[in-house]
C-alpha cells in the first residue's frame, strides 16, 4: 500500500489545500493530512480546531486520514509507514524553499521521497496568511476556503480584532 503524508499548518485550510488533498488522494492508496504544530507561527486556530475542520471537509474521502504531529517529519513518516511526502508548489519561490526541505528530508531519511504537486492555476495566489489577513479586515473569503472554514473564521472574528 502506497502511503503518503501531506504535512502543513492548515491555519486555516484553504481551497488550495483541499485541491491538493483531493488530487493526492487520487494518486495514493492512503493519504495522511498531518497538521504540524509550528512553534514559529502564531496560529489562529488550535490544533484540535484545525483537525476538526479538516475532518469535516474531507469526510467523503475514504482513503484520507487526518492527524497531527510535533516531531521531525521523518520520524512521523516512520511511525506511519509512509514513504512519500506531498508538498504543494505555487511559485518559483515556493520551489526553492520546498527543494531545501526535500533535500534535508532525504538526507535524514533516504527511504522517503518528496512529490511536488503544482497548485491548480485558480489557487496559485492563495495562502493561509492571505486568507487570515482578508478575514481580519472582514473581507470576503467564501471563494478561498470551504464553507465550514468560512464559518469558523467568522466565529473567530472577535478574537481577530481584540
C-alpha positions in Angstrom: 0.0 0.0 0.0 1.4 3.4 -1.0 1.0 5.8 1.9 1.8 9.5 1.6 1.8 12.3 4.1 0.7 15.9 3.2 2.1 18.0 6.1 1.2 21.5 6.8 -0.1 24.0 9.4 -3.5 24.3 7.6 -4.2 27.5 9.5 -6.7 27.8 8.0 -7.4 25.2 5.4 -7.8 26.8 2.0 -9.3 25.7 -1.3 -5.8 25.3 -2.5 -5.0 22.8 0.3 -8.3 21.0 -0.5 -7.3 20.8 -4.2 -4.0 19.2 -3.3 -5.7 16.8 -0.8 -8.2 15.6 -3.4 -5.6 15.2 -6.2 -3.1 13.4 -3.9 -5.9 11.1 -2.7 -6.4 10.0 -6.3 -2.7 9.1 -6.6 -2.1 7.2 -3.3 -3.8 4.3 -1.6 -3.8 6.2 1.7 -3.1 9.9 2.3 -2.5 11.3 5.8 -3.1 15.0 6.1 -0.8 15.8 9.0 -1.2 19.1 10.9 2.0 20.3 12.4 2.4 22.5 15.4 4.8 25.1 14.0 6.2 27.0 17.1 7.5 29.8 14.8 4.0 30.8 13.7 1.2 32.4 15.7 -1.8 30.2 14.8 -5.3 31.5 14.6 -6.8 28.0 15.1 -5.7 25.5 17.7 -4.6 22.1 16.6 -7.9 20.4 17.7 -9.8 23.1 15.8 -7.8 22.5 12.6 -8.2 18.8 12.9 -12.0 19.2 13.4 -12.2 21.4 10.3 -10.2 19.0 8.2 -12.4 16.1 9.3 -15.5 18.0 8.3 -14.1 18.9 4.9 -12.6 15.5 3.9 -15.2 13.2 5.4 -16.2 12.0 1.9 -12.6 10.9 1.0 -12.4 7.4 2.4 -8.6 7.0 1.9 -7.7 10.2 3.6 -6.8 10.3 7.3 -6.3 13.5 9.4 -3.7 13.5 12.1 -1.2 15.8 13.9 2.4 15.7 14.9 5.1 17.7 16.7 8.2 15.8 15.8 10.5 15.7 12.8 8.5 14.8 9.8 10.9 11.9 9.0 10.2 10.4 12.5 6.4 10.8 11.9 6.7 9.2 8.5 8.5 6.2 10.1 5.7 5.7 12.6 3.1 5.7 9.8 5.0 3.5 7.4 4.8 6.3 4.8 7.3 6.7 2.0 6.1 9.8 0.2 5.8 13.5 1.4 3.4 15.5 -0.7 4.2 19.2 -1.0 2.4 21.9 -3.0 4.3 24.4 -5.2 2.6 27.7 -6.1 5.6 29.6 -7.4 9.3 29.6 -8.1 9.9 31.0 -4.6 8.0 28.0 -3.1 10.1 25.7 -5.2 13.4 27.0 -3.8 12.1 26.6 -0.2 10.5 23.2 -0.8 13.6 21.9 -2.6 15.7 22.8 0.5 13.2 20.9 2.8 13.0 17.9 0.4 16.8 17.7 0.3 17.1 17.8 4.1 14.3 15.2 4.5 16.1 13.0 2.0 19.3 13.3 4.0 17.5 12.5 7.2 15.6 9.6 5.7 16.9 8.3 2.4 13.9 5.9 2.0 11.5 8.9 1.8 10.7 10.7 -1.4 9.0 14.1 -1.8 6.4 14.6 -4.5 5.8 18.2 -5.6 2.3 18.9 -6.8 1.8 22.2 -8.5 -1.2 24.3 -7.5 -4.1 24.5 -9.8 -3.9 27.9 -11.5 -7.0 29.2 -9.8 -5.3 28.7 -6.4 -1.7 29.7 -7.3 -2.0 33.0 -5.4 -3.7 31.6 -2.3 -2.2 31.1 1.1 -3.4 30.8 4.6 -1.7 34.1 5.5 -3.6 35.9 2.8 -6.9 34.3 4.0 -6.2 35.4 7.6 -5.5 38.9 6.5 -8.6 39.2 4.4 -10.7 37.8 7.3 -9.1 40.1 9.8 -10.4 43.1 7.8 -13.8 41.4 7.3 -13.2 40.8 3.6 -14.9 38.0 1.6 -13.3 34.6 1.9 -16.1 32.4 0.5 -14.2 31.6 -2.7 -10.9 31.0 -0.8 -11.9 28.5 1.9 -14.5 25.7 2.3 -17.8 26.9 3.8 -17.1 25.3 7.2 -13.8 27.1 7.4 -15.5 30.4 6.4 -18.0 29.9 9.3 -15.1 29.2 11.7 -13.3 32.3 10.6 -16.5 34.3 11.3 -16.7 32.8 14.8 -13.1 33.8 15.3 -13.6 37.4 14.2 -14.0 38.9 17.7 -10.6 37.3 18.5 -9.1 38.7 15.3 -9.9 42.3 16.4 -9.1 42.1 20.1 
